[in-house]
């Protein structure tokens, strides 16, 4: 990784590529927290980074600075349309950041129009029913691995559980959902992202058409029936947001929390004798190692000075939830029940589905550790590797071993 030289005080992040931190590389993925510490040493709360070669951005790594930016949508709107005109069409980060008619990539009245139906549809989900749904998904997945004595919890448990759970609450048939998952994974990783974006759009258009003709008790139907009157294109992009938040980040939340529990004696020792709970582990993981590490992107419409740095107009300002949560100015040794982290964002763009994600992850982990309490990592935790990419914090796999057990009885 490059080692940029310090910027003089007040100098904005208009720098050559070699003076920026590339946050898309395998080297960055291997130890991002060392990189954040080095950025903080050289640049304070705002660091010049590259999201991809030729795609500069400012990474916000100071907690208090991030909170101010997230609560100032007039100065830091989320609409990227002017910026994306400067980005080549095939750039792999473009599908993740480009304008879409949804709340995540809109500002002002458009943001309010798109956020309202999403909040209402999510609020209609009955959490007790969702808990039963997750349990009914988890048990067959556990039965597929429990007799083998070994498993990769990412591909054999967390990802299919998140995928099936989201399909259930969105009313998406598995065949459509499989293409959604493949397209979303390509977008997050920045590998064949353009093709993945096309696959995702086609699959979601089919889901919208299906629900217009065959409505159900699900989020997609609630969005279609909302008084704001979303058209088919708008519907597609609401679903992009929901799937984007519900597959990769939720999978990573489950897997990374399991990694924490299996590698920390406070939780394990074996899992039955750990002194802290799954809820404690989730609270800690969300604080110290969030599954969506760098996101919440905005695009200042005019140059703006923040913390003595002049941020250029129409260049991405990316909130590093991972770096901000670990900012020495606010970090605490006590995490249980502490929800002051920025993992769910803050301000008008705060995630409206955080309670659903929390519930799904907690039930998924509890079902697994109850069924396989002697489970342990199959390799040392320091040998685990992470997939590169500027946005996520995602393991390549999570291999575990355990004593083979007979299948669980299904209700």
N, C-alpha and C positions, 0 to 999 in steps of 0.2 A: 504494500500500500504506500501511496505517496506520503511524504511528510512535509506538509505545507509550512511555509515560514509565517511568522506572526504578521497580522495586518496592523498598520499604524492606527492609533486611536482615531475613530470617526471615519475610517476608510471603509467604504461600502464593498460588498462582495462582487465587484466587477473585476474578476481576476482570471488569469490564464488557467487552462484546465489542469496544468501540473500543480497549481497552488490550491486545488480543491480536493476534498476527500471523496473518493469514489465509494459509494455505499451500495453498489450492486455486485461487488466482487466476492469470490469465495473467501478471500482473506478477511474482508469485513465481516462476512457471515460467521467466520470461525471465532471472532472475538470482538463483537461490536462495542462492548462496554469499555474495552481498552481504547477503542477509537473515539468514543464519546468523551472519555476523560482527556485524551490528547486534544480533541477539538476545544474542550472547555478551557484547557490550559492556554491554548493559543488565541482563542477568539471570544471567550466569555460565553454569553448566552446565545449567540447567533454564529453559525459556522457555514462557510461556503462549501457546498458539496456538488457532486455530480450524481444525478439519478440514472444516467446512462451516458456514454461518451457523447459530448456535444449538447447535453441537456443539463444546464446549471440550475441550481436552486439554493435557497437558504434554509438550513436546518435549524429549527428552534430547539435548543437544548437546555434552556433555563425555565424552570417551572413557572415562576411568577411572570416572566415575559410571555410564555405560552398562554397563561390564563388571560392576560390583557388582550392578546391577539384574538383568542377564541371568543371574547366578549365584545369585539369591535368589528362587526360584520360590514359596517359602512367603509371602513378603511381597508378591511381584508375580506372582500367578497370571495365566494367560492366559484365564481363563473370563469372558466378558463378559455373562452372563445378567442380572445385576442392572442393569448399566449400560444394556443395550439396552431395558429397560422404560421408560427415560426418553426414548427417541428415537422420533420419529414413524415410522410404518411405511414411508412413502415416502421417507425420507431416503436420498440417493444413496450415502452412505458405509456404510450399514448392511449391504448384502450383503458388503462387504469385511471387516467387523469382527464380524458377528453370530456367535452361538454355532453351532457345528457339531460333531457327534460325530466329531472328528478330533483329531490330536495338536496342531495349531496353535492350536485354540481350547478346549483342555481342560487340566486340572491333575491332579496326584497320580496315583491309580491309573488313571483314565481316560486320562491322557496316556500312561502306560506301555503300556496296552492297545493304543492306536492307533499309537503310534510303532513298536512291535516289528514288526508285519507290513510296514510301509512300509520300514523299514531292511532287513529280510530280502529283500523283493522287489527293492529297488534293488541290493542286493549281489549278486543273482543275474544281473544284466546283465553280459554279457561285453564288456569294453571294446574288444577287437579287432573283434568283430562290430559293435559300435556305430559304430566308426570307419568300417568299410566301408559301413554303412547311411547314414551322413551323406555320405560321398563319392558314393554312388549317388543321393542326393537332390540334392546340390549341382550335379553336372555338367549334368543337364537344365535346371535353373534358369539356370545360366550360359549354356547354349546358347540360351535364349530371349531373352537380352539382348545377347549378344556381337556380333551383326551390326549392331545399331542405333547403336552409338557413344555412347549415353546410356542412363541407367537411374535409377530411384529404388530404391536398395538396400534400403530398408525394406519397401516393398510388393512388390517384384519378387524379392527374394532372402532377406533375413533372416527376415521373418515367415513366408513359406511354408516355409522350411527348418525353422525351429523347430517350426512346426505339424505338418509331415509327420514330422519326427524324433520328436516326442512321440507322435503317433499310432502310429508303428511300434513303439516300446518299450511302449506301453500296449495294443497290439493293437486299435486303434480304426479302423473303416472311415472313409474320407474323408467320406461324407455325414453321419455322426454328428459327426465331428470339426469340420466346418465350422460347425455350430450351437454346438458347444462354444467354438470360437474367437470367434464373434460375441458369445456371452453373456459370456465372460470379458473381452473388450475393453470391453463396456458397464459391467461392474462396476469395472474399473480406472479408467475415465475418469469414472465417476459420472454418465453420461448414459444415461437410460433404464435405470438400474441394476436396478430392480425387475423390468422385463420381461426384461432380460438374465439375471438370476438364475433366473427361471422357465424360460427357454429352456435354460440350462445344466443345471438339475436334470432336465428332461425328457430331454435328450440323454444324460446320463450314466446315467440309469435304464435307457435302452435299451441302452447299452453293457454294463451289469451283467447284464441279462437275456440278452443275446447270449452273453456269456462263460460264464454258467451252463450254457447249452445247447451251446455250441461252444467249449470251452476251448482255449487255445493256449499257446505259449511266450512269455509276455508278463507284464508287471507286474500287469495286471488279474486274470489267472488266478491268479498267485501269491498275490495278496491274498485271492482267494476261497478258495483251498485252505489258507490259513494256519491253524494250530491254534487261534488265538484265536476263530475262528468268527464273522467279521463278517457281520451281516445286510445286507439290500439297502440299507437307509437308511444304515448305517455305511459300506458300500462306496461309495455315491454320494459321501459327504463326504470319503473318502480321495482319491477321484479329483479332487474340487474342489481339494484342496490341491496335488496333483501337476500338474494343468493350470494352476493359478494360478501356481505356481513355474516352469512350463515353457514358457509361451507368451510372455506379456508381458515378464517379466524377462530371459528368454533372448534374445528378439528385441532388446531394448534393449542387452543386453551385446554382441551381435554388432555392431549398428549404431553404438553409441557408441564401441566400440573401433575400428571402421573410420573413424569421424570423427576420432579421435585420430591414427590412422596417416596419414590423408590431409591432416592439417593441421599436422603437427609434423615438422620437417626431420630429427629424429632417426630417424624411422621411414620417411619418404618422401624424396622429392627427385627421382627416382621411387621406387616401392616396391621395386625391385630394389637400389637403392643405399643404402637406409636402413641405419643402423648397428645398430639394435635389431630384435629378432625379434617375431613375433606373440605369443609367450609373454610377452615383456617388456611389450608393449602391454596384454595382458590383465591382468597383475599391476598395472600402473600404473592402468588404468581402474578396476579393482575397488577400488583404494585411493582415488583422487582424485575419482571421479565415478560411484558405484555405480548400477546400473540400477534397483534398488529403493531409493529414497533414504530413505524414512521408513516404518518398519513395526515388526515385533517388538513388538506391543502387549500391555500387561498392565493389570490393573485391581486396584489395592490393595484388599483387603477391609476395611481400616480406615485412618484417617488415618496417614500415616507421614512422618517428617521425613527429608529427604535434602538434604545440603549447605545446611542452614539454611533450607530451604523445606518447608513443610508441604503435602504432597500430599493432596488430599481422597480419601476412600474412593469406590470405584466410578466413577472418572473415568479415561479412557484415559491411560496413560503410553506415549508413542510414542518408540521409539529412532530417532534420525536417524543412520543409518549414514553418510550423506553428510557431515553436520556433524562427527560423532565422528571419522571417518577423517581429517578435515582440522583437527582440534583442534590449535592451536599447541603444546599440551603434549606431543604425541607425533609430530607430522608430521615426515617425513624426506624428503630429496630422492632417496633411493634406493629403488626399488620392486621391481626385478626379484627374483623369488623371495620377496619379503616377504609373508607371509600373516597378519600380525598385525591386518589390517583386520577390521571387523565386518560386512562385506558379507554373509557367510553366517550372521550372528548368532553367538551363543556360548552356552555352558551347555547345559541339557537340551533347548532348542528349536533348537539349531544345525541348519542344513540338512543332511539326510543325503545329498542328491543333488549336492553341490557338485562332486565329481569328474566326474560325468556332464555337468553343465552346462559345466564348464571344457573337457572334451574336445570336446563338440559345437561350442562356440564356436571353439575353436582350429582344428579341422578345417574348419569352414565358412569361416573367414577365410583360411586357407592355400590352400584350393582356389580362392577368388576371386582373391586377389592373384597366385597363380601363373598363372592364366589371363589376367588383365588387368593386367599389371605396370605399364603406363603410365597407369592410371586416376588421375584427379584430381577434386577437387570441382568441380561445375559452377557454384557460387556461392561467394563468400567465406564462410569459416566463421562470421564474426560475423553473417551474414544467415540462418543456420539458426535455426529456431524450434522451441520445445518445447511439447508438449501440456500444458495445465494439469491439475492433479490433486494431491492431498496426498501420494500415495504413490510414484508412479513418476518416473523421469527419462527421458522419452521424446520423441525427435524426432518432428516431424510428417512429415518426409521426409528423405532423404539423397540429393540429386541428384548424379550423377557423370557425367563424360564420359571417353571413351577412344577409341583408334583401333579401328574395327570389325575384328573378326577372324572367321575361319570357325569353325563349330561344332567342339567337341572330340569326339574319338572316344569313344564309350561302350563300356564293357566288356560 
